[in-house]
Amino acid sequence: MKLIIRGTTYYLRKRVPTRYRRVDPRLEVLQSLHTDSLAEAQRKGTLVWNELLLSWEARLAGDTEDAEARYAAARNLAQMRGIRYMTSPQVAKLPIEDLLTRVEAIPMIRSKPNRQEAEALLGAGGAPDVTVTRALELFWSLAEDRTAGKSSYQIRRWRNPRIKAVKNFTDVIGDIPLKDLTADVMLDFREWWWEKIKDENLTANSGNKDLTHLGNIFRTVNKMKRLGLTLPLDDLAFKEGEKRVRPPFS
């Protein structure tokens, strides 16, 4: 780390590592440390450089076509700036003072705002379109604590009904993004199950299991991935009648 002094103020001056040239085209960093004390400049210089490294890593993570990775990187960048991530519609509703705070926090490089940081602070990237089958893939890792200590056989028995529920849903409705889950879509799936219950003389619990598993998967992914979706998953269960009694046998 190299410190230089201009007038009475110390500056951090250091080359930008080649690894980060894709997200920061500058050859070197020249940043004021706002102090005339060498000891304070050395302390602040280390902190500033570490923050720059973290920022570049977050930008690299966001410099991808993977929507989920880009969204996660945007959230991390906003958090590093001490600003809560919001989607662009949410940002647009903020008071003008809060909006200006976000705009002013976007770093400028060669008189242009950094794209990844702007997306992070203004929510331009938006939440990724997670489909129903992708939600199931994400669910396995997000709900990993629920299978801790279980044997492979127990885990397989825990997974199978959830796989079945997603397959039934995608066969009937399609592999749609979670953001397209409307009340009508869920009612269409419920109606399909009701016809199946009547035609095959099944119990209401058969359909309720699918609805319960789907609701759990969708809610978990929505919450843990911070998608901010309003999911119409309530009041869908079938009323269960009296339990069937097995006939006696010798």
C-alpha positions, 0 to 999 in steps of 0.5 A: 500500500502506497500513501502520498500526501498532497498539501496536508492530506494523505491519499491511498495510491495503488494499482488495481489488480488485473483480476478486477480490470473487468469491473474497474477499468482504472489502472490505479486507485487514488483516494483521499483518506481525509487526514493529515496524520500518517498513523491515521492514514495508514490505519484508514488506508488498510480499511479502504483497500480491504473495502475496495477488494470486497467491492470488486469481488462483489462486482465480479460476482454480479458480472454474469448472465446468471440472474440469481448470482447477479441478484445475490451480488446486488444485495451484497453490494448494497449491504456493503454500502450500508444500504438496504437492498430494494427493487426499483419500484420500491426505490421509486417510492422512497422520499427524495432525500433517501433516493438522493442518498442512494444515488450519491453512494454510487461510485464514479469511475472516469466520470461514469457511475459503476453499473453493478453498484447502480443496479445494487443501490437502485434495484435495477437488476430486480429479483430473478425469475425462479421457476417451479422446478428451480424452486425445488432445486433451491429448496433442497439446500435451503431446507437442509437442516430439516434432514440433518441426522436422517439416513439416506432412506429417510431423506429419500422418503422425505424428498419423494412426495415433494418431487411428486407434488412439483411434477404434478404441478408442472404437468398440469400448469407448466414450469412457470416462474414463481412470480406468475403464481396467481390465485387463478393458477392455484385454483386451476391446480386445485380443481385438477386435484378435485377431479382426480379425487372424484375419478379415482376415489381418493381421499382429500388428504391426497390432494392436500399433501401436494398443496402443503408440500408446494406451499412449503417449497414456494414459501421457503424459497421466497423467504430465504432468497428474499424474492419479496413475492406475495404468494396466493397459497392460503385457503386451498386445502380440501375439507377432509371427511371421516377417516376411512376404516380398514375392514377387518381381516383374518 
